[in-house]
């Protein structure tokens, strides 16, 4: 029979309704709340990272390949689509999808307003499945026209500024010599909430319109957007792309192009880690205090066990078993609290956010079961290790004095 475990279980049962019972509830509650907050923090962090990166990748892919140029304007130097990456992308095992794009600066004019925009030209190869998550009204472009599609998608920001809605016509003036004007029909409205990078600037239409305006052949485009199969191997994919494209092609990770956003996400991650360290420290301090209180309350029992010949190690294991039992109960409550709040927010989006500051309209939840398990194991290991410290006080208890202790 495991004597320390038996005594630990017995004194826990006997303490129901006593002062020790209150201490136990405080211990379980502190661990449960601490773990619950840690789980919620990581779920929200994962949600932020996934939501923002997904929006950026859906709009701009993982890599953009353009011609080298010293010009910072949106008037691009065309590259040929008759290259190995574009024509035979299936031969590269790390590439998931390749699509062409072009940009052209212009003005949208209505009866009352004028707004500068960037026309992003895409083709039927564009991955509309990814983009449709950002489409809040209307439909995607139709490329069935033999010449070029006169349909366009605008952002909700531009729609609100110009008071344009689905079905309206927009007059677009393109900057070139001589200027060109096109009447385009709004068929869709998108919203990424990344206003500084997309929503304030871009309207989306047929790349063949830009090719016609620039007198480009069908085999020319402003660049290529490339999706890779495994974003964890972006550096290896960049090296592979640079080794196969022409020497005057520039391969750029979208993560580097929008580095401010990714640095912001990294800063949030660092702050969350610091916050979790503080929570874990507070939980450990609480457990040390609680174990010391339990030892003080059981001083007479400790003295009696010592008088019967029990070693310090055996008595120490009694309180360790007691502490671990409290930790396990706290972990159960913490998981129910953290995962429960995460599930409610994920299903009902009860907590709103200002999209201008956070790039999304509500607090996102990203399910990360691996990190949840790690948090449980980390809490169990660290707190169980810390409660060894107060049990060292058991060796200082004098049997004769403790039996008379009141």
C-alpha positions in Angstrom: 0.0 0.0 0.0 1.2 3.5 -0.8 1.1 5.0 2.7 1.7 8.7 1.7 -1.0 8.6 -0.9 -3.5 6.9 1.5 -2.8 9.6 4.2 -3.1 12.4 1.7 -6.4 11.1 0.4 -7.7 10.6 4.0 -6.8 14.1 5.2 -8.3 15.6 2.1 -11.6 13.8 2.8 -11.5 14.8 6.5 -10.9 18.5 5.7 -14.3 18.9 4.0 -16.1 22.0 5.6 -12.9 23.0 7.5 -10.4 25.8 7.0 -8.3 23.5 4.8 -11.3 23.0 2.5 -11.4 26.8 1.9 -7.6 26.8 1.2 -8.1 23.9 -1.3 -10.8 25.8 -3.1 -8.5 28.9 -3.4 -5.7 26.8 -4.7 -7.9 25.1 -7.3 -9.4 28.4 -8.3 -6.1 30.2 -8.7 -4.7 27.4 -10.9 -8.0 27.1 -12.9 -8.2 30.8 -13.6 -4.5 31.1 -14.4 -4.6 28.2 -16.9 -7.9 29.4 -18.3 -6.4 32.9 -19.0 -3.3 31.4 -20.5 -5.4 29.1 -22.9 -7.6 32.0 -23.9 -4.6 34.3 -24.5 -3.0 31.7 -26.9 -6.2 31.0 -28.7 -6.7 34.8 -29.3 -3.0 35.2 -30.3 -3.3 32.3 -32.8 -6.6 33.7 -34.1 -4.9 37.1 -34.7 -2.0 35.6 -36.5 -4.1 33.3 -38.6 -6.7 35.9 -39.6 -4.2 38.7 -40.5 -1.8 36.4 -42.4 -4.6 34.7 -44.2 -6.0 38.0 -45.4 -2.6 39.1 -46.7 -1.8 35.8 -48.4 -5.3 35.6 -49.9 -4.8 39.1 -51.5 -1.1 38.9 -52.4 -0.1 35.2 -52.3 3.1 34.0 -50.6 5.6 35.3 -53.1 5.5 38.0 -55.8 7.8 37.9 -58.8 8.4 41.1 -60.7 11.0 42.7 -63.0 13.9 44.5 -61.3 13.3 48.2 -61.5 14.4 51.4 -59.7 11.0 52.9 -60.2 8.8 53.0 -57.1 5.6 53.9 -59.0 2.8 51.4 -59.9 3.7 51.6 -63.6 5.4 48.3 -63.8 8.0 46.9 -66.1 6.3 43.9 -67.7 7.7 40.4 -67.5 7.1 37.6 -69.8 4.8 34.7 -68.7 6.6 32.4 -71.0 8.9 31.2 -68.2 9.2 27.8 -66.6 7.6 28.7 -63.3 4.4 30.0 -64.9 4.1 27.5 -67.8 5.1 24.4 -65.9 4.4 25.1 -62.2 3.3 21.5 -61.7 6.9 20.4 -62.1 7.9 22.2 -58.9 6.8 20.2 -56.0 6.8 23.2 -53.5 4.5 25.3 -55.7 0.7 25.1 -55.1 -0.5 27.7 -57.5 0.8 30.5 -59.8 -1.2 33.5 -61.1 -0.4 36.7 -63.0 -1.2 40.3 -62.0 -0.7 43.9 -63.1 -1.2 47.3 -61.5 -2.2 50.6 -63.0 -2.8 53.9 -61.2 -6.0 55.8 -61.9 -8.9 57.9 -60.6 -12.5 56.8 -59.9 -14.9 59.7 -60.7 -18.5 59.9 -59.7 -20.9 62.9 -59.9 -19.8 64.2 -56.5 -16.4 62.6 -55.7 -13.0 61.8 -57.1 -10.7 59.2 -55.6 -7.2 57.9 -56.5 -7.0 54.2 -56.8 -4.8 51.3 -58.0 -6.4 49.0 -60.5 -5.2 45.5 -59.9 -5.6 43.3 -62.9 -6.1 39.6 -62.5 -7.0 36.7 -64.8 -9.2 33.6 -64.7 -6.2 31.9 -63.1 -6.7 34.0 -59.9 -7.5 31.8 -56.9 -11.0 33.1 -56.3 -11.7 30.4 -53.6 -9.2 32.1 -51.3 -10.5 35.6 -52.0 -14.2 34.9 -51.6 -13.8 34.9 -47.8 -13.2 38.7 -48.2 -16.1 39.2 -50.6 -18.9 40.8 -48.5 -21.3 41.7 -51.2 -22.0 40.8 -54.8 -20.0 38.2 -56.8 -16.6 37.5 -58.3 -15.5 38.8 -61.7 -16.7 37.0 -64.9 -13.9 36.6 -67.5 -16.1 35.2 -70.3 -15.8 38.3 -72.5 -13.7 37.7 -75.6 -12.0 41.1 -75.3 -11.8 42.0 -71.6 -14.2 42.1 -68.8 -15.7 45.4 -67.9 -16.5 44.2 -64.4 -14.7 45.4 -61.3 -14.7 44.7 -57.5 -14.1 47.6 -55.1 -13.5 47.7 -51.4 -16.1 48.6 -48.9 -14.0 51.6 -47.9 -14.1 52.9 -51.5 -17.8 52.0 -51.8 -18.6 54.1 -48.8 -16.5 57.0 -49.8 -17.9 57.2 -53.4 -21.4 55.9 -52.5 -21.1 53.1 -55.0 -23.0 49.9 -54.7 -23.2 46.6 -56.6 -24.7 47.3 -60.0 -23.5 50.9 -60.3 -21.1 52.0 -63.0 -17.8 53.6 -62.2 -15.8 55.9 -64.5 -12.1 55.1 -64.2 -9.5 57.5 -65.5 -6.1 55.8 -66.1 -2.9 57.8 -65.8 -1.0 57.6 -69.1 -0.3 59.8 -72.1 -2.8 60.3 -73.5 -5.2 59.5 -70.5 -7.7 56.7 -71.0 -11.2 56.5 -69.6 -13.2 53.3 -69.0 -16.7 52.8 -67.7 -16.7 49.7 -65.5 -19.5 47.9 -63.7 -19.2 47.2 -59.9 -20.1 43.6 -59.4 -18.6 42.9 -56.0 -17.5 44.6 -52.8 -14.7 43.2 -50.7 -13.4 44.0 -47.2 -10.1 42.9 -45.7 -9.9 45.6 -43.0 -6.3 46.0 -44.0 -7.2 49.5 -45.1 -3.7 50.9 -45.1 -2.5 48.2 -47.5 -5.5 47.2 -49.6 -8.9 48.6 -48.9 -8.0 52.3 -49.3 -6.2 51.7 -52.6 -7.2 48.7 -54.7 -10.0 47.9 -57.1 -9.8 44.6 -58.9 -10.5 44.0 -62.5 -9.5 42.1 -65.7 -5.7 42.1 -66.4 -6.5 42.2 -70.2 -7.7 45.8 -69.7 -4.3 46.8 -68.5 -2.6 44.8 -71.3 -4.8 46.7 -73.8 -4.1 50.1 -72.2 -0.3 49.4 -72.1 -0.2 47.9 -75.5 1.2 44.7 -74.0 0.9 41.3 -75.6 -1.1 38.6 -73.8 2.1 37.0 -72.7 3.1 40.0 -70.6 2.1 40.9 -67.1 3.3 43.1 -64.2 4.3 40.1 -62.1 3.4 36.6 -60.8 1.9 35.7 -57.5 3.0 32.3 -56.2 1.4 30.1 -53.5 3.6 27.5 -51.9 2.4 24.2 -50.3 4.2 24.6 -47.0 4.6 28.1 -45.6 7.0 26.8 -42.9 9.5 26.3 -45.7 9.3 29.8 -47.2 13.1 30.4 -47.2 13.8 27.1 -49.0 11.1 28.0 -51.5 12.5 31.5 -52.1 16.0 30.0 -52.8 14.5 27.5 -55.2 12.5 30.2 -57.1 15.5 32.4 -57.4 17.5 29.6 -58.9 15.0 28.9 -61.7 13.7 32.4 -62.7 15.4 34.7 -65.1 18.3 36.8 -63.7 16.3 40.1 -63.9 13.3 38.7 -62.0 12.9 39.8 -58.4 11.4 37.2 -56.0 10.0 38.8 -52.8 8.3 37.2 -49.9 5.0 39.0 -49.1 5.9 38.7 -45.5 8.9 41.0 -46.2 6.8 43.3 -48.4 4.3 43.9 -45.5 6.9 43.5 -42.7 5.2 46.1 -40.5 2.1 43.9 -40.1 4.2 40.8 -39.3 6.4 42.7 -36.9 3.2 43.8 -35.1 2.1 40.2 -34.8 5.5 39.2 -33.4 5.3 42.0 -30.9 1.9 40.8 -29.7 3.3 37.3 -29.4 6.2 38.5 -27.2 3.8 40.5 -25.0 1.5 37.4 -24.6 4.5 35.3 -23.5 5.5 37.9 -20.9 2.0 38.0 -19.7 1.8 34.2 -19.4 5.1 34.2 -17.5 3.6 36.6 -14.9 0.4 34.5 -14.5 2.4 31.3 -14.0 4.6 33.1 -11.4 1.6 34.3 -9.5 0.1 30.7 -9.5 3.4 29.3 -8.2 3.5 31.9 -5.4 -0.1 31.1 -4.4 0.7 27.3 -4.3 3.8 27.8 -2.2 1.7 29.9 0.3 -1.1 27.4 0.3 1.2 24.4 0.9 2.9 26.3 3.8 -0.5 27.0 5.3 -1.5 23.3 5.0 1.8 22.3 6.7 1.3 24.7 9.5 -2.3 23.4 10.0 -1.0 19.8 10.1 1.9 20.4 12.4 0.6 18.1 15.1 0.1 15.3 12.5 3.6 15.8 11.2 5.0 15.5 14.7 2.9 12.4 15.5 4.1 10.7 12.3 7.7 11.5 13.1 7.3 10.1 16.6 6.2 6.8 15.0 9.4 6.8 12.9 8.1 8.3 9.6 10.9 9.9 7.6 10.8 13.5 6.3 10.6 12.1 2.7 7.5 10.1 3.5 5.7 13.1 5.1 6.9 15.3 2.2 5.2 13.0 -0.3 1.9 13.3 1.6 1.8 17.0 0.9 3.1 16.5 -2.6 0.3 14.1 -3.4 -2.1 16.7 -1.9 -0.6 19.5 -4.0 -0.7 17.4 -7.2 -4.4 16.6 -6.6 -5.2 20.3 -6.3 -3.2 21.0 -9.5 -5.1 18.4 -11.5 -8.4 19.7 -10.3 -7.3 23.2 -11.3 -6.2 22.0 -14.7 -9.6 20.5 -15.3 -11.4 23.8 -14.3 -8.9 25.8 -16.3 -9.4 23.8 -19.5 -13.2 24.0 -19.1 -12.9 27.8 -18.6 -10.4 28.5 -21.4 -11.8 26.2 -24.0 -15.4 27.1 -23.1 -14.9 30.9 -23.4 -12.9 30.2 -26.7 -15.8 28.1 -28.1 -18.4 30.7 -27.2 -16.4 33.5 -28.8 -15.7 31.4 -31.9 -19.3 30.6 -32.4 -21.0 33.9 -31.4 -18.2 36.6 -31.8 -19.5 38.4 -28.7 -16.4 40.5 -28.2 -16.0 43.2 -30.9 -12.9 45.1 -32.0 -12.2 48.3 -33.9 -11.2 47.1 -37.4 -9.2 50.3 -38.0 -6.8 49.4 -35.2 -6.9 45.5 -35.2 -7.6 44.7 -38.9 -10.7 42.7 -37.9 -14.1 43.5 -36.4 -14.2 40.9 -33.6 -11.8 38.9 -31.4 -10.7 35.9 -33.4 -10.1 32.4 -32.0 -7.5 30.1 -33.5 -7.6 26.5 -32.2 -4.2 25.3 -31.3 -4.5 21.9 -29.5 -0.7 21.4 -29.4 -0.2 24.6 -27.5 -3.1 23.8 -25.2 -1.5 20.5 -24.2 1.9 22.2 -23.8 0.3 24.8 -21.4 -1.3 22.0 -19.3 2.0 20.1 -19.1 4.0 23.2 -18.3 1.6 24.3 -15.6 1.6 20.8 -14.1 5.4 20.4 -14.2 6.3 23.9 -13.0 3.8 24.1 -10.1 4.5 20.6 -9.0 8.2 21.4 -8.9 7.7 24.6 -7.1 5.6 23.0 -4.3 8.7 21.0 -3.3 10.1 24.2 -1.8 7.6 24.6 1.1 7.7 20.9 1.9 11.4 21.4 3.0 9.9 23.1 6.1 8.8 19.6 7.3 12.4 18.7 8.2 12.4 21.7 10.7 9.4 20.4 12.6 10.3 19.1 16.1 8.2 16.1 17.1 8.0 16.9 20.8 7.1 20.6 20.3 4.7 19.9 17.4 2.6 17.4 19.3 2.0 20.1 21.9 1.5 22.7 19.2 -2.0 24.3 19.2 
